[in-house]
Each structure stands twice: as C-alpha cells, then as structure tokens.
C-alpha cells in the first residue's frame, strides 16, 4: 500500500515539472502538465530534453525565437 501512495504523490510532481520545463522552452504548459499526469517520468524526460538549442552557445531557447537571448546571435 505504501507504493501506491508514493506513486500517487510522485506523478503530480512530474506533471508540474513538465509544465515548468515546457513553459521555459516556449511550449504549452497545460498540455505538458496533462502529459506529465498521464506518462509521469517519461514525459518529464521528454519535456526536459526537447526544445530548441542555440547552435553557437548551446543554450536552450523558445522554439519561435529568431535571436538567442544568451549570445544575441541570429538562429
């Protein structure tokens, strides 16, 4: 029974983490929150890894960005 209560408290944490990661990258936080509730740790890993990276400084940026916020170079 302990495993069930631990699982029930961990999945919302993954959902919130997915929402924050998606918001940072310019994605839809509500969609990623729902995906985090359904898929848990798998969605969290995908939310962290996905996104657009600057080819010059490798910083993470929103998908629609044309200029990197870190190095100010065109992408």
N, C-alpha and C positions, 0 to 999 in steps of 0.2 A: 504494500500500500504506500510505502514511502516513495517508491519510484514514481508512482502515479502523481503524487502531489509535487514532487520535484520537477517532473516533466511539464505539469500544468503551469508552474511558475516560470520555467525557463523559456517556453515558447513566446510569451508576450515580450520578454526581454529581447529575443531575437527579432521580433516584429518591430519594436521601437528602434533597434539598431539598424534594421533595414531602412526604415523611414528616414533616419538621420543621414545615413550614407547616401541614399538617393537624393535627398534634398541638397546635400553638399555638391553633388555632381550634376545638379540641374534636372533630376528626374522627378517623377510624380511620387511624392511621399506616401500618399494614401494607397496607391496601387502597391507599392513596395511593403507597406505595413500589412496589407492583406496577404501578400505573398509570404511574408515572414510568419504570419499566423498559420498559414497552411503548410509551408515547407520547412519552417524553422531554421536550423543551422545551414542547410543547403542554400536557402535564399539569402541568408546573411553573407555567406561567402561570395555568392554571385554579385550581390549589391556592392560589396567592397572592391571586388576585382574589376567590375565593369565600369566603364566611363572612358572619357577621352583624356589622353595624356599629351602634354606638350612634347613635340619631337626634339626641342632644344634643351629644356631643363628637366623634362620628365615629371613635372608637377601635374596634379590632377585638376581638371577644369571642366566646366559645364559643356555639354555636347554642342550647344549652339554658339559657343564662344569663337570669335574670329581672332582675338588677340589674347595671348597668355597674360594672366594677371601677375605672375611672378617675374618673368623676364621681359615682358612687353614686346615680344616678337610676334609677327603675324603667323597664324597657323594655317 
